Amino acid sequence: MTQQGVRWTADQVLALAPDPSSRKAGSRLGGAGPWSDAGCSGEGAVWGLCKGSGSRPYQTVVDIADVTGPAYKCSCPSRKFPCKHALGLLLLWAGGDGAVPEGPAPDWADEWVTGRRKRSEEKKTPAAAPAAGADPEAARRRAEKRAERVTAGATELEQRLTDLLRGGLATAERAGYGLWEETAARMVDAQAPGLAARVRELGAIPGSGPGWPMRLLEECALLHLLDEGWLRRDALPGGLAAAVRSRIGLPASADGPPLRDRWLVLAQYDTADGHLTTRRIWLYGVESGRTALLLSFGAAGRAPALALPVGVALDAELAAYPGTGQLRADLREQFAAPEPSAARPPGTSTEGAAARYGEALRDDPWLDTWPVTLARVVPTPVEDTWQLAEADGSTALPLAPSALVSPGLWRLVALSGGAPVTVFGECGHRGFRPLTAWADEESAEAVTLT
């Protein structure tokens, strides 16, 4: 198990933080000063008492043996998971300097760990068969009804795009964001959340800076292509039709055959839209060479439940979602707790990365990015931007705008120091977004850049 002999690194712990403020606050609690009665067990529990502003210390316990990532319990009032006390406790444990000795857990920690593990085992019990009264015909009718609503929404959206182009793109800037929000609301009513999200993105383009009319035209073309794909879905190949349904926002289930492998956690990061927090976890199959994406969701202000530190590997089965080139998968049976791993995916050149993204676009024209590992690249400043250049200086990839304003850029520059590094990230039409990096030494640990 993870906790027996090998401890996580500080980077792996901080990768669990739900936001930058929690990461900073947790780092301040990573020393022995505020902690008392800290300890860990060979079964994967870590606990401690942290001095707070009140008279009673906070009771903090973490179950690091959970196969889906650490589980946390703290008596503090924070609604973040993990809270700063859990992060601080894990940092103290990761230090490995004897501040968290192995021993028997106190009653308050043992009771929680034992109870949650019992509940976890109960969840593994096969679910009962569907009720005899379940009506497949009713489910089919509901699906048909939703398809009719989506078709009506796509048809209406096509008309609005036509009106926009007839009136000229300049009218989009004068109309303001209200027009787009009203159109997005209509797509929500049509039960097409994917269309609604893309319409909202359109609304942010007018007036966004030089070249916005061209960007708006490009996004309108992609939206038109998605509309037409839905309206003519019966004539599409199966894989492309599945991609259209996914982009429209229709639910799907992972129906691919389970693939067991040692899955290395390459990156984990969250995005939020005000209503939902989406966590993306990139995995690499050490034996299969497959790359997979796990998605988990949490209500606004709350981190999703699934958390896997970067640099660990888990022995597990994944089932793929339908669609040609689809990388999203569902985490199925796990056979052991995640353990730190020195493995890393093989890298390619910057030219190869761009080619892989281009190939992926054939299967999914609406794909914004594609996961790629770059080998032996150097972060290099160019005028007012940065790029990842080949060590021999032959080709380079520009960094995406989001990467230029991220603190991870300076971590990458510091890691490189002008020498080649290996970088995993997302390559797309806006550039390359670095997520994780390794120094050239084979023994180097993964450094998170998100």
TANOR-V885724 format. One record per residue. RES is the residue in one small letter. SS is DSSP state (h for helix, s for strand, l for the rest). PHI is phi in whole degrees, -180 to 180 (* if undefined). OMEGA is omega in whole degrees, -180 to 180 (NA if undefined). Layout:
res/ss/phi/omega
RES/SS/PHI/OMEGA
RES/SS/PHI/OMEGA
This chain:
res/ss/phi/omega
m/l/*/-175
t/l/-55/-171
q/l/-79/-177
q/l/-91/173
g/l/97/-175
v/l/-117/180
r/l/-107/179
w/l/-71/173
t/l/-89/178
a/h/-62/179
d/h/-62/179
q/h/-65/177
v/h/-68/-176
l/h/-67/176
a/l/-67/179
l/l/-83/-175
a/l/-61/-179
p/l/-73/180
d/l/-163/-178
p/h/-60/-179
s/h/-66/177
s/h/-66/179
r/h/-62/-179
k/h/-68/-179
a/h/-67/179
g/h/-65/179
s/h/-62/180
r/h/-68/-179
l/l/-100/-177
g/l/-84/177
g/l/-102/-175
a/l/-76/-174
g/l/-49/-175
p/l/-82/-171
w/s/-105/173
s/s/-145/178
d/s/53/178
a/s/-79/179
g/s/-168/177
c/s/-146/-180
s/l/-120/177
g/l/-68/179
e/l/-94/172
g/l/104/177
a/s/-106/175
v/s/-130/-176
w/s/-143/177
g/s/178/176
l/s/-109/-177
c/s/-112/179
k/l/-69/179
g/l/-119/-179
s/l/-80/-179
g/l/-91/-179
s/l/-78/-178
r/l/-105/179
p/l/-71/178
y/s/-80/176
q/s/-88/-176
t/s/-123/178
v/s/-141/180
v/s/-129/175
d/s/-101/-176
i/l/-91/-180
a/l/-92/-180
d/l/-66/-175
v/l/-71/178
t/l/-100/-180
g/l/114/-177
p/l/-60/173
a/s/-116/-169
y/s/-130/173
k/s/-146/179
c/s/-145/-179
s/l/-84/177
c/l/-75/-177
p/l/-82/-177
s/l/-63/178
r/l/-102/178
k/l/-92/179
f/l/-131/-4
p/l/-77/176
c/l/-80/-177
k/h/-65/180
h/h/-70/177
a/h/-64/177
l/h/-64/179
g/h/-62/179
l/h/-63/179
l/h/-66/177
l/h/-65/177
l/h/-63/178
w/h/-65/-178
a/h/-66/-180
g/h/-62/176
g/l/61/-177
d/l/-103/179
g/l/91/-180
a/l/-72/178
v/l/-125/-176
p/l/-74/178
e/s/-81/-180
g/l/179/-180
p/l/-71/-180
a/l/-76/174
p/l/-66/-174
d/h/-57/-176
w/h/-65/178
a/h/-79/-178
d/h/-63/-180
e/h/-63/-179
w/h/-69/-178
v/h/-63/-180
t/h/-63/-179
g/h/-65/-177
r/h/-71/177
r/h/-69/176
k/h/-65/179
r/h/-65/179
s/h/-65/178
e/h/-66/180
e/h/-65/180
k/h/-68/180
k/l/-76/179
t/l/-64/-179
p/l/-54/-179
a/l/-68/178
a/l/-66/179
a/l/-64/179
p/l/-56/-179
a/l/-59/-178
a/l/-61/-176
g/l/-84/-180
a/l/-61/-172
d/l/-114/178
p/h/-59/-180
e/h/-66/178
a/h/-65/177
a/h/-63/179
r/h/-63/-180
r/h/-65/178
r/h/-64/179
a/h/-64/179
e/h/-66/180
k/h/-64/179
r/h/-66/178
a/h/-60/178
e/h/-64/180
r/h/-67/179
v/h/-63/179
t/h/-62/178
a/h/-63/179
g/h/-66/180
a/h/-64/179
t/h/-65/178
e/h/-64/-180
l/h/-65/177
e/h/-59/179
q/h/-67/-180
r/h/-68/176
l/h/-65/178
t/h/-63/179
d/h/-62/-180
l/h/-63/-177
l/h/-70/177
r/h/-67/-179
g/h/-80/-178
g/l/97/-177
l/l/-65/180
a/h/-62/180
t/h/-66/-179
a/h/-65/179
e/h/-71/-180
r/h/-72/-176
a/h/-70/-180
g/l/79/-174
y/h/-76/-176
g/h/-57/180
l/h/-61/-178
w/h/-69/180
e/h/-65/178
e/h/-66/178
t/h/-67/178
a/h/-62/178
a/h/-62/177
r/h/-65/178
m/h/-71/174
v/h/-64/177
d/h/-61/180
a/l/-83/179
q/l/61/177
a/l/-124/-176
p/h/-63/177
g/h/-65/176
l/h/-65/-180
a/h/-61/-179
a/h/-64/-180
r/h/-70/177
v/h/-65/179
r/h/-63/177
e/h/-64/177
l/h/-60/-177
g/h/-64/-179
a/l/-89/-175
i/l/-81/-178
p/l/-57/179
g/l/76/-176
s/l/-85/179
g/l/134/-179
p/l/-55/178
g/l/86/-176
w/h/-64/179
p/h/-59/179
m/h/-67/179
r/h/-64/179
l/h/-64/179
l/h/-62/180
e/h/-63/-179
e/h/-70/176
c/h/-63/179
a/h/-64/179
l/h/-67/178
l/h/-67/176
h/h/-61/179
l/h/-63/179
l/h/-69/175
d/h/-56/-178
e/h/-64/177
g/h/-61/178
w/h/-69/-176
l/h/-65/180
r/l/-120/-174
r/h/-62/-179
d/h/-67/-179
a/h/-95/-177
l/l/-88/170
p/l/-59/-175
g/h/-55/-178
g/h/-66/179
l/h/-69/177
a/h/-62/177
a/h/-65/178
a/h/-64/178
v/h/-63/180
r/h/-60/179
s/h/-66/-179
r/h/-70/176
i/h/-68/179
g/l/110/178
l/l/-78/-178
p/l/-69/177
a/l/-144/179
s/l/-116/176
a/s/-71/-176
d/l/-119/179
g/l/-75/178
p/l/-64/-180
p/l/-60/178
l/s/-118/178
r/s/-91/-179
d/s/-163/168
r/s/-93/-172
w/s/-95/178
l/s/-84/178
v/s/-81/-177
l/s/-88/-176
a/s/-162/174
q/s/-147/176
y/s/-154/-177
d/s/-113/169
t/s/-130/-178
a/s/-134/179
d/l/-120/-179
g/l/95/179
h/l/-115/-172
l/s/-149/172
t/s/-103/-179
t/s/-110/178
r/s/-105/177
r/s/-110/179
i/s/-124/179
w/s/-92/-179
l/s/-123/176
y/s/-131/179
g/s/-78/-175
v/l/-62/-178
e/l/-92/-177
s/l/-85/-175
g/l/75/-179
r/l/-85/172
t/s/-108/-177
a/s/-138/-179
l/s/-121/172
l/s/-102/175
l/s/-115/172
s/s/-138/-170
f/s/-133/176
g/s/-141/177
a/s/-62/-178
a/l/-53/179
g/l/87/-180
r/l/-126/-180
a/l/-73/175
p/l/-59/-174
a/l/-71/-176
l/l/-73/179
a/l/-144/180
l/l/-129/-178
p/l/-63/177
v/l/-63/178
g/l/97/176
v/s/-96/176
a/s/-126/179
l/s/-128/177
d/s/-86/-172
a/s/-155/173
e/s/-105/174
l/s/-120/175
a/s/-117/-175
a/s/-82/173
y/s/-84/-178
p/l/-69/177
g/l/124/178
t/l/-63/180
g/l/75/-179
q/l/-70/-180
l/l/-101/-178
r/s/-66/-179
a/s/-140/179
d/s/-114/179
l/s/-77/-178
r/s/-103/-175
e/s/-71/176
q/s/-112/-172
f/l/-105/178
a/l/-163/177
a/l/-70/178
p/l/-59/179
e/s/-130/176
p/s/-57/-177
s/l/-139/177
a/l/-93/-179
a/l/-69/174
r/l/-150/-179
p/l/-73/176
p/l/-68/-177
g/l/-101/176
t/s/-130/179
s/l/-85/177
t/h/-64/177
e/h/-66/177
g/h/-65/179
a/h/-64/178
a/h/-63/179
a/h/-67/179
r/h/-65/177
y/h/-64/178
g/h/-62/178
e/h/-64/-180
a/h/-65/180
l/h/-65/178
r/h/-64/-180
d/h/-88/-178
d/l/-148/-176
p/l/-63/-177
w/l/-98/-177
l/l/-72/180
d/l/-81/-176
t/s/-145/177
w/s/-140/-177
p/s/-72/-177
v/s/-146/172
t/s/-109/179
l/s/-96/180
a/s/-104/174
r/s/52/175
v/s/-118/-178
v/s/-126/174
p/s/-66/-172
t/s/-133/177
p/s/-76/177
v/s/-137/-176
e/l/54/-177
d/l/-104/180
t/s/-140/180
w/s/-132/175
q/s/-145/173
l/s/-103/-174
a/s/-103/174
e/s/-59/-179
a/l/-60/179
d/l/-88/176
g/l/77/-176
s/l/-78/-179
t/l/-138/-179
a/s/-155/173
l/s/-120/176
p/s/-72/175
l/s/-78/178
a/l/-67/180
p/h/-54/-179
s/h/-63/-180
a/h/-74/-176
l/h/-70/-179
v/l/-106/-179
s/l/-96/175
p/l/-61/179
g/h/-62/178
l/h/-60/-177
w/h/-75/173
r/h/-66/178
l/h/-66/179
v/h/-62/180
a/h/-67/179
l/h/-63/-178
s/h/-72/-177
g/l/59/-179
g/l/90/180
a/l/-100/-180
p/l/-65/176
v/s/-134/172
t/s/-102/-174
v/s/-132/171
f/s/-101/178
g/s/-172/-177
e/s/-114/-179
c/s/-102/-178
g/s/-152/-176
h/l/-71/177
r/l/-93/-178
g/s/125/-177
f/s/-108/177
r/s/-109/180
p/s/-71/179
l/s/-118/-178
t/s/-147/-179
a/s/-142/176
w/s/-131/170
a/s/-68/-174
d/l/-66/180
e/l/-65/-177
e/l/-64/-177
s/l/-86/-175
a/l/-66/179
e/l/-84/177
a/l/-69/178
v/s/-115/-180
t/s/-78/-176
l/l/-117/-179
t/l/-100/NA
